């Protein structure tokens, strides 16, 4: 069993997404000198803290 590098009380998640979206996240993260993981964490944390609901629709 491996330990999480961030520490206790954390969990690593992974997601699959469209290549274009992944490239956009990579570009935005690099422009801020952040890892994609850190950039996504910041974006998701801001959204969760905003309390806004996510409206899901099919494409």
Biopython code that builds the backbone (N, CA, C, O; Angstrom):
import numpy as np
from Bio.PDB.StructureBuilder import StructureBuilder

atoms = [
    (1, "UNK", "N", (0.849, -1.181, 0.000)),
    (1, "UNK", "CA", (0.000, 0.000, 0.000)),
    (1, "UNK", "C", (0.892, 1.240, 0.000)),
    (1, "UNK", "O", (1.860, 1.313, 0.757)),
    (2, "UNK", "N", (0.569, 2.194, -0.833)),
    (2, "UNK", "CA", (1.364, 3.418, -0.891)),
    (2, "UNK", "C", (0.712, 4.517, -0.058)),
    (2, "UNK", "O", (-0.477, 4.462, 0.253)),
    (3, "UNK", "N", (1.502, 5.496, 0.288)),
    (3, "UNK", "CA", (0.965, 6.630, 1.042)),
    (3, "UNK", "C", (0.708, 7.781, 0.089)),
    (3, "UNK", "O", (1.390, 7.926, -0.925)),
    (4, "UNK", "N", (-0.272, 8.592, 0.420)),
    (4, "UNK", "CA", (-0.591, 9.749, -0.397)),
    (4, "UNK", "C", (0.444, 10.831, -0.120)),
    (4, "UNK", "O", (0.684, 11.160, 1.042)),
    (5, "UNK", "N", (1.064, 11.393, -1.156)),
    (5, "UNK", "CA", (2.099, 12.400, -0.935)),
    (5, "UNK", "C", (1.607, 13.684, -0.274)),
    (5, "UNK", "O", (2.405, 14.423, 0.301)),
    (6, "UNK", "N", (0.312, 13.958, -0.348)),
    (6, "UNK", "CA", (-0.226, 15.178, 0.256)),
    (6, "UNK", "C", (-0.415, 14.998, 1.752)),
    (6, "UNK", "O", (-0.255, 15.953, 2.512)),
    (7, "UNK", "N", (-0.747, 13.808, 2.181)),
    (7, "UNK", "CA", (-0.885, 13.552, 3.600)),
    (7, "UNK", "C", (-2.167, 12.847, 3.965)),
    (7, "UNK", "O", (-2.969, 12.475, 3.109)),
    (8, "UNK", "N", (-2.339, 12.672, 5.266)),
    (8, "UNK", "CA", (-3.542, 12.011, 5.784)),
    (8, "UNK", "C", (-4.790, 12.821, 5.460)),
    (8, "UNK", "O", (-4.756, 14.047, 5.351)),
    (9, "UNK", "N", (-5.878, 12.102, 5.310)),
    (9, "UNK", "CA", (-7.153, 12.784, 5.074)),
    (9, "UNK", "C", (-7.313, 13.287, 3.650)),
    (9, "UNK", "O", (-8.166, 14.136, 3.392)),
    (10, "UNK", "N", (-6.513, 12.783, 2.721)),
    (10, "UNK", "CA", (-6.644, 13.187, 1.324)),
    (10, "UNK", "C", (-6.919, 11.965, 0.471)),
    (10, "UNK", "O", (-6.680, 10.831, 0.888)),
    (11, "UNK", "N", (-7.420, 12.206, -0.719)),
    (11, "UNK", "CA", (-7.699, 11.123, -1.644)),
    (11, "UNK", "C", (-7.348, 11.589, -3.050)),
    (11, "UNK", "O", (-7.659, 12.718, -3.431)),
    (12, "UNK", "N", (-6.711, 10.735, -3.804)),
    (12, "UNK", "CA", (-6.365, 11.046, -5.184)),
    (12, "UNK", "C", (-7.494, 10.586, -6.090)),
    (12, "UNK", "O", (-7.993, 9.468, -5.954)),
    (13, "UNK", "N", (-7.899, 11.457, -7.025)),
    (13, "UNK", "CA", (-8.926, 11.088, -7.989)),
    (13, "UNK", "C", (-8.361, 11.289, -9.392)),
    (13, "UNK", "O", (-7.421, 12.059, -9.589)),
    (14, "UNK", "N", (-8.931, 10.604, -10.339)),
    (14, "UNK", "CA", (-8.537, 10.761, -11.736)),
    (14, "UNK", "C", (-9.784, 10.902, -12.591)),
    (14, "UNK", "O", (-10.837, 10.352, -12.270)),
    (15, "UNK", "N", (-9.655, 11.642, -13.676)),
    (15, "UNK", "CA", (-10.794, 11.824, -14.568)),
    (15, "UNK", "C", (-10.339, 11.673, -16.018)),
    (15, "UNK", "O", (-9.193, 11.970, -16.355)),
    (16, "UNK", "N", (-11.236, 11.216, -16.853)),
    (16, "UNK", "CA", (-10.997, 11.171, -18.293)),
    (16, "UNK", "C", (-11.814, 12.290, -18.917)),
    (16, "UNK", "O", (-12.964, 12.520, -18.543)),
    (17, "UNK", "N", (-11.205, 12.986, -19.877)),
    (17, "UNK", "CA", (-11.916, 14.073, -20.532)),
    (17, "UNK", "C", (-11.477, 14.193, -21.976)),
    (17, "UNK", "O", (-10.482, 13.598, -22.389)),
    (18, "UNK", "N", (-12.217, 14.958, -22.726)),
    (18, "UNK", "CA", (-11.926, 15.238, -24.115)),
    (18, "UNK", "C", (-10.511, 15.806, -24.245)),
    (18, "UNK", "O", (-10.078, 16.595, -23.405)),
    (19, "UNK", "N", (-9.804, 15.412, -25.281)),
    (19, "UNK", "CA", (-8.423, 15.858, -25.496)),
    (19, "UNK", "C", (-8.312, 17.380, -25.587)),
    (19, "UNK", "O", (-7.364, 17.969, -25.068)),
    (20, "UNK", "N", (-9.270, 18.005, -26.239)),
    (20, "UNK", "CA", (-9.232, 19.465, -26.382)),
    (20, "UNK", "C", (-9.357, 20.157, -25.021)),
    (20, "UNK", "O", (-8.662, 21.138, -24.756)),
    (21, "UNK", "N", (-10.239, 19.647, -24.166)),
    (21, "UNK", "CA", (-10.409, 20.240, -22.842)),
    (21, "UNK", "C", (-9.143, 20.039, -22.007)),
    (21, "UNK", "O", (-8.709, 20.945, -21.295)),
    (22, "UNK", "N", (-8.561, 18.852, -22.103)),
    (22, "UNK", "CA", (-7.331, 18.574, -21.361)),
    (22, "UNK", "C", (-6.213, 19.500, -21.816)),
    (22, "UNK", "O", (-5.435, 19.981, -20.993)),
    (23, "UNK", "N", (-6.123, 19.753, -23.114)),
    (23, "UNK", "CA", (-5.101, 20.659, -23.646)),
    (23, "UNK", "C", (-5.327, 22.087, -23.137)),
    (23, "UNK", "O", (-4.377, 22.795, -22.803)),
    (24, "UNK", "N", (-6.582, 22.494, -23.085)),
    (24, "UNK", "CA", (-6.901, 23.841, -22.579)),
    (24, "UNK", "C", (-6.514, 23.978, -21.110)),
    (24, "UNK", "O", (-5.949, 24.996, -20.710)),
    (25, "UNK", "N", (-6.814, 22.961, -20.305)),
    (25, "UNK", "CA", (-6.425, 22.997, -18.895)),
    (25, "UNK", "C", (-4.908, 23.040, -18.754)),
    (25, "UNK", "O", (-4.378, 23.758, -17.905)),
    (26, "UNK", "N", (-4.218, 22.278, -19.577)),
    (26, "UNK", "CA", (-2.752, 22.276, -19.555)),
    (26, "UNK", "C", (-2.205, 23.653, -19.901)),
    (26, "UNK", "O", (-1.309, 24.153, -19.221)),
    (27, "UNK", "N", (-2.736, 24.269, -20.952)),
    (27, "UNK", "CA", (-2.278, 25.611, -21.358)),
    (27, "UNK", "C", (-2.515, 26.644, -20.261)),
    (27, "UNK", "O", (-1.643, 27.463, -19.974)),
    (28, "UNK", "N", (-3.679, 26.602, -19.657)),
    (28, "UNK", "CA", (-3.991, 27.571, -18.597)),
    (28, "UNK", "C", (-3.105, 27.362, -17.375)),
    (28, "UNK", "O", (-2.628, 28.324, -16.773)),
    (29, "UNK", "N", (-2.888, 26.103, -17.013)),
    (29, "UNK", "CA", (-2.039, 25.802, -15.859)),
    (29, "UNK", "C", (-0.603, 26.256, -16.113)),
    (29, "UNK", "O", (0.024, 26.876, -15.254)),
    (30, "UNK", "N", (-0.091, 25.939, -17.308)),
    (30, "UNK", "CA", (1.282, 26.326, -17.643)),
    (30, "UNK", "C", (1.454, 27.837, -17.659)),
    (30, "UNK", "O", (2.507, 28.345, -17.275)),
    (31, "UNK", "N", (0.425, 28.561, -18.103)),
    (31, "UNK", "CA", (0.523, 30.018, -18.151)),
    (31, "UNK", "C", (0.634, 30.629, -16.754)),
    (31, "UNK", "O", (1.103, 31.756, -16.592)),
    (32, "UNK", "N", (0.195, 29.869, -15.750)),
    (32, "UNK", "CA", (0.265, 30.328, -14.362)),
    (32, "UNK", "C", (1.381, 29.624, -13.593)),
    (32, "UNK", "O", (1.509, 29.778, -12.379)),
    (33, "UNK", "N", (2.189, 28.848, -14.324)),
    (33, "UNK", "CA", (3.299, 28.090, -13.723)),
    (33, "UNK", "C", (2.802, 27.151, -12.628)),
    (33, "UNK", "O", (3.410, 27.030, -11.564)),
    (34, "UNK", "N", (1.668, 26.479, -12.920)),
    (34, "UNK", "CA", (1.081, 25.508, -12.003)),
    (34, "UNK", "C", (1.015, 24.154, -12.687)),
    (34, "UNK", "O", (1.021, 24.069, -13.915)),
    (35, "UNK", "N", (0.952, 23.098, -11.889)),
    (35, "UNK", "CA", (0.668, 21.789, -12.460)),
    (35, "UNK", "C", (-0.807, 21.760, -12.830)),
    (35, "UNK", "O", (-1.604, 22.530, -12.293)),
    (36, "UNK", "N", (-1.165, 20.880, -13.739)),
    (36, "UNK", "CA", (-2.569, 20.748, -14.117)),
    (36, "UNK", "C", (-3.389, 20.326, -12.901)),
    (36, "UNK", "O", (-4.508, 20.799, -12.701)),
    (37, "UNK", "N", (-2.833, 19.447, -12.106)),
    (37, "UNK", "CA", (-3.523, 18.982, -10.899)),
    (37, "UNK", "C", (-3.829, 20.145, -9.957)),
    (37, "UNK", "O", (-4.952, 20.271, -9.469)),
    (38, "UNK", "N", (-2.847, 20.981, -9.704)),
    (38, "UNK", "CA", (-3.038, 22.121, -8.803)),
    (38, "UNK", "C", (-4.046, 23.107, -9.386)),
    (38, "UNK", "O", (-4.894, 23.632, -8.664)),
    (39, "UNK", "N", (-3.956, 23.362, -10.698)),
    (39, "UNK", "CA", (-4.886, 24.279, -11.356)),
    (39, "UNK", "C", (-6.325, 23.764, -11.222)),
    (39, "UNK", "O", (-7.231, 24.523, -10.876)),
    (40, "UNK", "N", (-6.529, 22.465, -11.499)),
    (40, "UNK", "CA", (-7.865, 21.883, -11.392)),
    (40, "UNK", "C", (-8.375, 21.955, -9.961)),
    (40, "UNK", "O", (-9.552, 22.231, -9.732)),
    (41, "UNK", "N", (-7.498, 21.711, -9.005)),
    (41, "UNK", "CA", (-7.902, 21.774, -7.600)),
    (41, "UNK", "C", (-8.372, 23.192, -7.246)),
    (41, "UNK", "O", (-9.381, 23.353, -6.558)),
    (42, "UNK", "N", (-7.660, 24.200, -7.703)),
    (42, "UNK", "CA", (-8.040, 25.595, -7.426)),
    (42, "UNK", "C", (-9.396, 25.907, -8.047)),
    (42, "UNK", "O", (-10.261, 26.489, -7.393)),
    (43, "UNK", "N", (-9.583, 25.521, -9.306)),
    (43, "UNK", "CA", (-10.842, 25.791, -10.004)),
    (43, "UNK", "C", (-12.012, 25.090, -9.320)),
    (43, "UNK", "O", (-13.065, 25.690, -9.103)),
    (44, "UNK", "N", (-11.819, 23.815, -8.982)),
    (44, "UNK", "CA", (-12.897, 23.067, -8.324)),
    (44, "UNK", "C", (-13.191, 23.600, -6.931)),
    (44, "UNK", "O", (-14.349, 23.658, -6.519)),
    (45, "UNK", "N", (-12.159, 23.985, -6.210)),
    (45, "UNK", "CA", (-12.360, 24.521, -4.867)),
    (45, "UNK", "C", (-13.140, 25.832, -4.926)),
    (45, "UNK", "O", (-14.047, 26.052, -4.123)),
    (46, "UNK", "N", (-12.792, 26.703, -5.873)),
    (46, "UNK", "CA", (-13.527, 27.963, -6.040)),
    (46, "UNK", "C", (-14.997, 27.702, -6.356)),
    (46, "UNK", "O", (-15.882, 28.363, -5.813)),
    (47, "UNK", "N", (-15.255, 26.726, -7.242)),
    (47, "UNK", "CA", (-16.631, 26.420, -7.614)),
    (47, "UNK", "C", (-17.411, 25.862, -6.421)),
    (47, "UNK", "O", (-18.538, 26.287, -6.168)),
    (48, "UNK", "N", (-16.828, 24.924, -5.696)),
    (48, "UNK", "CA", (-17.522, 24.333, -4.544)),
    (48, "UNK", "C", (-17.829, 25.403, -3.500)),
    (48, "UNK", "O", (-18.932, 25.443, -2.954)),
    (49, "UNK", "N", (-16.859, 26.265, -3.223)),
    (49, "UNK", "CA", (-17.054, 27.319, -2.221)),
    (49, "UNK", "C", (-18.078, 28.359, -2.664)),
    (49, "UNK", "O", (-18.669, 29.038, -1.825)),
    (50, "UNK", "N", (-18.296, 28.492, -3.981)),
    (50, "UNK", "CA", (-19.267, 29.470, -4.473)),
    (50, "UNK", "C", (-20.703, 29.046, -4.164)),
    (50, "UNK", "O", (-21.603, 29.883, -4.101)),
    (51, "UNK", "N", (-20.913, 27.736, -3.972)),
    (51, "UNK", "CA", (-22.262, 27.241, -3.690)),
    (51, "UNK", "C", (-23.144, 27.139, -4.905)),
    (51, "UNK", "O", (-24.321, 26.796, -4.788)),
    (52, "UNK", "N", (-22.596, 27.433, -6.089)),
    (52, "UNK", "CA", (-23.394, 27.374, -7.314)),
    (52, "UNK", "C", (-23.697, 25.922, -7.662)),
    (52, "UNK", "O", (-22.877, 25.027, -7.459)),
    (53, "UNK", "N", (-24.898, 25.717, -8.191)),
    (53, "UNK", "CA", (-25.289, 24.372, -8.623)),
    (53, "UNK", "C", (-24.765, 24.127, -10.028)),
    (53, "UNK", "O", (-24.638, 25.048, -10.835)),
    (54, "UNK", "N", (-24.466, 22.874, -10.297)),
    (54, "UNK", "CA", (-24.007, 22.463, -11.608)),
    (54, "UNK", "C", (-25.190, 21.910, -12.383)),
    (54, "UNK", "O", (-25.820, 20.942, -11.957)),
    (55, "UNK", "N", (-25.488, 22.516, -13.509)),
    (55, "UNK", "CA", (-26.578, 22.045, -14.352)),
    (55, "UNK", "C", (-26.002, 21.098, -15.406)),
    (55, "UNK", "O", (-25.230, 21.513, -16.271)),
    (56, "UNK", "N", (-26.378, 19.843, -15.325)),
    (56, "UNK", "CA", (-25.883, 18.844, -16.256)),
    (56, "UNK", "C", (-26.816, 18.730, -17.453)),
    (56, "UNK", "O", (-28.032, 18.622, -17.294)),
    (57, "UNK", "N", (-26.247, 18.753, -18.640)),
    (57, "UNK", "CA", (-27.019, 18.572, -19.863)),
    (57, "UNK", "C", (-26.262, 17.623, -20.769)),
    (57, "UNK", "O", (-25.038, 17.515, -20.691)),
    (58, "UNK", "N", (-26.988, 16.946, -21.617)),
    (58, "UNK", "CA", (-26.342, 16.053, -22.569)),
    (58, "UNK", "C", (-25.926, 16.859, -23.786)),
    (58, "UNK", "O", (-26.576, 17.828, -24.179)),
    (59, "UNK", "N", (-24.806, 16.417, -24.372)),
    (59, "UNK", "CA", (-24.347, 17.079, -25.602)),
    (59, "UNK", "C", (-24.868, 16.326, -26.799)),
    (59, "UNK", "O", (-24.599, 16.713, -27.936)),
]
sb = StructureBuilder()
sb.init_structure("model")
sb.init_model(0)
sb.init_chain("A")
sb.init_seg("    ")
for serial, (resi, resn, name, xyz) in enumerate(atoms, 1):
    if name == "N":
        sb.init_residue(resn, " ", resi, " ")
    sb.init_atom(name, np.array(xyz, "f"), 0.0, 1.0, " ", f" {name:<3s}", serial, name[0])
structure = sb.get_structure()
